[in-house]
Amino acid sequence: MALRDIIILPDKQLRLVSKPIEKVTAEIRKLVDDMFETMYAAPGIGLAAIQVAQPLRLITMDLAKRDENGETRQQPRVFINPEILSASEDVSIYEEGCLSIPEYYEEVERPAKVRVRFTDLDGNVHEEDAEGLFATCIQHEIDHLNGVLFIDHLSKLKRDRVLKKFTKAAKREAE
């Protein structure tokens, strides 16, 4: 396993539409391991492959809660070629953040429930209903696979401010 660099806004790769994965190979399994290590180190609860500069339809996620002893029981999940089959008309609002937009958080409105189809690492296809944090996170990560960022769900004014801030920071780093 290896830590990978997470690409940061305004990197144009974040706007790429990721390609489907045809077959689970040793390279895909290695990428998954690296993504988990990178996600946990960040720390985050979800990571799309494009965030580590791999334009593939692959997501890692772990929504584990701390137990009564304060220890986290890891619950790693892998989603290959995930797609949203249906979404509720009911909405929920969660404060979202993104490892590619560090230290910026904003409330985002999304469907409260979604039905998702995905393939696991063993090549099995699953359909699952998601609600709560799971629904928000899977929608956020699938957006990444489609070149969409959570700031795209904000008002133009808020989105433009964030883009300006991160573009300035990237220019300062490049100097």
N, C-alpha and C positions, 0 to 999 in steps of 0.2 A: 504494500500500500504506500501511496505517496500523496503528500499535500499538493494540490494544484492551485495555481493562481486563479482568483475569481476576477473576471473582467468587470470593470466599473463603468458606469455612465460617464461620459457620453460615447463609449466604445460602440461603433456602428454594428459590431457583431451581434449585439443584443437585439437588433432589429431583424436578424435573419430568421427565416422560417426553417425549422429543423426538419431533417429527412427521416422517414420511417426506418426502423431497424428491421432488416430482413431475417436475421438469424442471430441467436444468442451465441456469441463466440467467446473464446478466451479473452480477446481484447475488450469485449463488452463487459465481461465479468471483472476484469482489472479496472476498467473505467468506473464501474459501480463501486468497487472497493475504495478507489481514490476519491470518488464523490462523497461517500460516507465520511471518510477521514477528514476531508475538506469541510464538509457541512458541520460536523461535530466541533471541529477546531474553530470555526468562524465566530461564535456558534450560531447555528440556524436550525430550522425545523424542516426546511425543504430546499432542494437544489435541482435546477434543471441543467442538463448537460451543456447547453449553450453558455451557461454562466462560467464554465471552465473551458470555453472556446471549442466545444465539440457540438456541432449542429446536428444532433441526433435526438429523436423523440424518446427521451429517457429522463426519468425523475427519480430522485431519492427523497425519502421523507421519514421523519420520526417525530411523532406527536406525543411521545411518552411524557407522563407526569411524574413528579417526584413522589416516592412512597412516604409512609409515616416516619421513616428514619432519615428523610431528606435525600435519599439516594434515588437516582434516576434509573429506571428499568428500561433499557433500550428496547424499542420496538421498530426496528428498521423495516421499511417497505420500499419496494422497487416497482415502478410503473413504466412498462415499455409500450410505446405507441398508444398512450392514453387518449381517450376521446370522451367528450361529454355527450351522452345520448339524449338527455332531457334535463331541463332546469325548471324549478318551481317558479311560480309568479311571486310568491312570498320572497321578500328580501331580508337580508341581515346586514348589519354594519359592523365591521371589525377594523381595529387599527392595524394597518399592515406596514411592514417594513420589507426590505429586500437586501440581500447580501451584495447585490450589484449597485445599490444606492445606499451606501452605509450611513447610519445614524440619521436617517430621515424616515419619519413615520407619519401616516395620515389615515384618516378614516375613509374606508372604501365600501360602497354598497354593491353587493353581489346577490345572486339568487341564494336563498337560504338552504336549498337542497338541490343536489344534482345526482343524476345516475351516470356512472362512469364505466367504460369498458377499457380494459388494459390487459396486457400479457405480463406474466411473471417471468422470473429468470429460468424457470423450467419449461417455458414455452406454453404454459396453460393460460387460456383466456378466461378472464373473470368479468362479471358485471357486479357492481356494488352501488348501494345508495350511500351518499355522503351528506352529512349535515354538520352544523356547528363549525368548529375550527377545521375539521377535515375538509368540509365543502369549500371553505374559503381558501385553504392552502392548495388543494388540488386545482381549483380554478386559477389561482395565482400562477402556479407552476405550468399549467397547460398554456396559459397566456404567453409565458416565456417561449414555449415551443413554437408559438405562432408569431413571435417578434413583437409581442405586446408587453408593456410594463405596467405595473400597478398605477404609476403616475398618469397613464393614459385614461384612467377612470376618474381623474380629478378635473376641476375646472381648468380652462385654458390658462388663466392667470397663475394658479398654483403650479401647474405643469411647467409653464415658461420660467417661473422663478427657480424651480429645482434644476431645470436644464441649464440655465444661466450659471447658477452656483457651481454645478459640477463641471461645466465647460471651462469656467475660470480656474477651478482647482486643477484640472488636467493640464491647462496651459502653464500654470505655475510649476507643476511637477516636471514638465517637459523642458523648462528653461534651465 
